[in-house]
Amino acid sequence: MNIEKSSFATLPTKFGTFKIKAYKENNQEHLAIMSQDFEELSSPYLRVHSECLTGDTFASLKCDCQNQLHQALDFISKNGGIIIYHRQEGRNIGLLNKVNAYCLQEQGRNTIEANLELGFEEDERYYLIVEEILKDLNITSIKLITNNPKKIKYMESIGIEILERIPSITEVNKHNKSYLETKKEKMGHLL
């Protein structure tokens, strides 16, 4: 895998000041966002946050993505750790197809049915870049912030020791209620 890496830089935010490092895999760029004391932590808190432009940037109420990202930034700022911002929009179907999936959801499909109808798997994400980032940062054990059992299994499959799982639970609203129910009932999310 051919990966380009940036230098470390500082990112001041409303949640605190972080260190950041970018990773370019083919045409996709990912980001590691680390607390200032990151190097001192033997088993950092870690969240692998999948990109969601509509949620993260435009504050869509159809998902819980921005709330989870902000919760993780606040938590890591206070407790130390890292967020890997995993650039695979819409479970890696891309923005155009994600908008088409939204259209199908407005016609009554759930998030999985919409992806399948568009010719995709329920989840197209792959995590090889996550493994490369963890290797680059010398991370071998973590406290994982996730609700997704696939992310737990993936970390275990690459030999990362999970000392603890921290749930990422955010508010339910009328727009994301069925989305969250689908994640729980059909994808096994630990909600």
Long-range contacts (C-beta under 8 A, 24 or more apart in sequence): 1-25, 1-128, 1-129, 1-132, 2-26, 3-129, 3-132, 5-136, 13-73, 15-70, 15-73, 15-74, 15-77, 16-73, 16-74, 16-77, 16-78, 18-73, 18-76, 18-77, 21-137, 23-129, 23-132, 23-133, 23-136, 25-128, 25-129, 25-132, 28-87, 28-88, 28-129, 29-87, 30-84, 30-85, 30-86, 30-87, 30-129, 30-133, 31-84, 31-85, 31-87, 32-82, 32-83, 32-84, 32-85, 32-133, 32-137, 33-73, 33-76, 33-82, 33-83, 33-84, 33-85, 34-76, 34-81, 34-82, 34-83, 34-137, 35-76, 35-77, 35-79, 35-80, 35-81, 35-82, 37-80, 38-80, 38-81, 38-82, 38-137, 40-80, 41-80, 41-81, 42-141, 43-141, 43-142, 43-143, 43-161, 43-163, 44-80, 44-81, 44-82, 44-139, 44-142, 44-143, 45-75, 45-76, 45-79, 45-80, 45-81, 45-82, 45-142, 45-143, 45-144, 45-145, 45-166, 46-81, 46-82, 46-83, 46-84, 46-139, 46-142, 46-143, 46-144, 46-145, 47-72, 47-76, 47-81, 47-82, 47-83, 47-84, 47-144, 47-145, 47-146, 47-168, 48-83, 48-84, 48-86, 48-127, 48-130, 48-146, 48-151, 49-83, 49-84, 49-85, 49-86, 50-86, 50-88, 50-91, 50-125, 51-85, 51-86, 51-87, 51-88, 51-89, 52-89, 52-90, 53-89, 53-95, 54-98, 54-102, 60-175, 61-173, 61-175, 61-176, 62-102, 62-105, 62-175, 62-176, 62-179, 63-176, 63-179, 64-170, 64-171, 64-176, 64-179, 64-180, 67-170, 67-171, 68-168, 68-170, 71-168, 71-170, 72-145, 72-168, 75-145, 75-166, 81-143, 81-145, 82-137, 82-139, 84-130, 84-133, 86-125, 86-127, 86-129, 86-130, 88-124, 88-125, 88-126, 91-115, 91-120, 91-122, 91-123, 91-124, 91-125, 92-123, 92-124, 92-125, 92-126, 93-118, 93-120, 93-124, 110-178, 110-179, 110-182, 110-186, 111-179, 111-182, 111-183, 112-182, 112-186, 112-187, 122-186, 122-187, 123-150, 123-187, 127-151, 127-154, 130-154, 131-158, 134-158, 134-160, 146-190, 147-183, 147-189, 147-190, 147-191, 148-187, 148-189, 148-190, 149-188, 149-189, 149-190, 150-187, 165-190, 167-191
